[in-house]
């Protein structure tokens, strides 16, 4: 399996901080934001990682992470010329993925829980189709939302619904088999003009090949795309590291 970190986008919700720097290079407590998603891919035992960035930003990321050899992995870089959505990651990274399966993680997402490596290992093992996660949130209108039947099987996924059918959001960590490349080529831009990752997940769902794992109450998922959520992430990481003496994303 190969890994992709989506670290492109304008970061407009974090302006003016992102006027001069990509948001994924901003600090979350004691380390750059991108360390957190990169560490998740490493916990999946993924050795080859592609980081997708904006035009003109390769040098900044390379200065921080290099080719990855110091971490025992190989890091490559690719450019998303325009902010056309997360779903375009598999087009931009198609050659990188080759014939492998793929894990995609958003560069501004932070995951933390005890035994997270065990959870990730189960998600990667014997992957056939797609595996995504569900996390209970208080404001479902902001996210892609998955709805379940009475047997806890996924029956629908909606992107930022006005009337959510559930409170389970889909966090920015996804595992796909190799068919995701062809599926990504088939989807069309949404009304927002973007290639939506939700449409890819919907396709897998329609084929009966989507596995949704609900993250337990002890799991933490932080989306650091806004000023408030970035501040909350800083505070959370500080509290855990200082009180428990454990590093997150290190």
N, C-alpha and C positions, 0 to 999 in steps of 0.2 A: 504494500500500500504506500502511496505517495501522499504528501500533504500540501495544501494550499492555504496561505493566509491572505485574506482580502484586506489590503491596507491602502486602498485607493479611496477616492471620494474627496469632496471639498471640505468637509468638517465645518459647515456653516453654523451649526448650532453651538460651536465652541469658539466662534469669533469673539474678540479679535486675536485670541491666542493662536488660532490656526492660519492667520494671515501670512505668517512667516515660516511656519513649521507644520509638517504633517501631524495630524492629531495622534497618530500611533507612535510617535516619538516623544509625546508629552510624558512627564513622570506620573506614575501612580505610586505614591509614597516614595519608595527607595529605588525604583528601577523604571526604565521606559515601559510604556504601555504594551508594546509588542512582545516583551519578554513573557507575558502571561499566556497569550495564545500559542506562542512558540513552545513553551514548556508543556502545554497540553498535548501537542503533536508528539513531542519527545516521549511523554508518558505512554503514548500509543506505540512506542518503539518504531516510529517512522524516522527513516534515515535521510530521506530526500524531501526537501521542502522548497516550494516556490512561493515567493512573496510578490504579490501584484501591487504595484504602486502607480502614482500619477506620473505624467510626463515630467522629466527634469528632477525626479526625486531618488533615482537609483543610488546616486553617490552618497546621499545622506544615510540611507539604510545600510549601504555597504560599509560606510565608515564605522557604523555601530556594530554590525553583525558579521561583516566579511563574508567569506565563503562557507562559514559554519564549521570549519575543521576544528576550531578550538572547542566546540561543543560535541565533537564526535559525529557530526552530521554534514550533509552537503546542502548549501543554500544557493538557489538561483533566483533571479529577479526577472520580472516581466512588467510591461507597461499597459495599463488600460487607458487608451487615448482619450476617451470621454467617459463621464460617470453614467454608464448605461445600465447599472444594476448588478447585483450579486450574481445572478444567473449567467452573466457573461464570463465569469471566472473560468468556466470549463471550455469556452471558446478560446480565450486568451491563453489558457494553460493546457490546451489539447495536446500539443506536441510533448509537453512535459509529462503529462499523465501517461501517454502512450497506451499500452495495453493493461495497465495496472488499475486497481481500484483506487479510490481517492477519498481523503478526508478534507473537508473544507471548514475553516474556522474564521470568523470575522475578527479583524484585528483589534476591535474595541470591546471584545467580550472577555470577561473574567469568570472562570469556574473554580469552585473550591468545595471540597467535602472530604471527609475521612474515606479512605479506601477508594479514592477516585480512579486509581490505576486499575483496580479490579473491574470497575464499571466500564472503563474505556476498553480494556482487553476483551470483555464480553461483546462489546459493540463491534469490534474489528473482526473477531473470530468468525469464520465461516460466513462472511458477508455475502448475501445474495439478494440483490435489490438495493434498498436504502434503509438506513437507520437514522432517525432523528430523535429529539428529546422534547419533553413537555414540562413546563414549569408554571406553577400556579402564581398568578399575578393579580394585583388589585386594580390595574388599569388596562384591561384587555384590548381596548380600542387602539392602543399604540402599537400593537404587534400583529404578527401572523398568528392566528389562533386555530388550534386543532380541537375538534369536537369528537366525543366518544359515544358509542352505544352503551347499552346496559351491561355488556360483557367486556367493557373497557377496550373495545376495538375502535381504531380511528375510522370515522365515516366522512369527515369533511375537514378542509383547511381553507381558511379565509385570510386575506391580507388586510390588516387594519379595518376590520368590519365595524360599521356604524352600530349594529346591533349584534354583539358577540353571542355565539351560541354556547360558549364556555369561557372559563377564566384561565385556560391553559395556553400559555404562549409557547412558541417554538423558538428556543435560543439559537444563537448563531454557531452551532456545531453540528455538522452533517457528515454522514458516511455513505458513500455511493459505490456501486459496482461500476464497471467500465462503460456500461451503456449510457451513463450520464452524459457523455460527450455527444452522442447522437441525439439524446433527448433535448439537450440544451440548444442544439442547432434547429430543432423543430419549433420551439416556443417563440411566440411573437411578443413584441413590446406591449406593456400594459398601458392603461390610460395615462400613467405617469411618464411614459416614454422609456420605461426600464424593463430589462429582462429579469423577471421576478423569480427568486429562488422558490417561492411558494408554488409557482406554476410547475416547476420541476417536481416538487414534492407531490403535487396533485396528480401528475402523470403516474408516478410510482404507485400512488394510492389507487388510481383507477385500474391498475394492472394487478392489484393485490400483492404488491411487493414492497409495501412501506411498513416498517416496524417502528412503533413509537414507544420510547421508554420514558415513563414519568419519573422525574427527579424527585427524590424523597425530601421530606421536610428539613433534613439536615444538610441539604445541598444549598450552595449559594451561587447565584448567577447574577452578575453585574454587567449592565450595558453602559459603557462610559461615554456615550455619545453626546450627552448634555452637560452643562456646567454643574447642575445639581448632582447628577449621577456620577460625574467624575469626582466631585468632592466626597460623596458617600463611599466611593471605592477607595479613595485615599485613606479615609478614616477607618474603613473596615480592615484593610491590609495592615495599617499601623497597629490597631488593637490586637489582631491575631498574632502578628509577629512579636510585639512587645510582651504580651501576656503569656503566650504559649512558647515563645522561643523558637518558633518554626518559621521558616521562610516560605513565602508563596511565590510561585513563578520564578524560582531561582535555579 
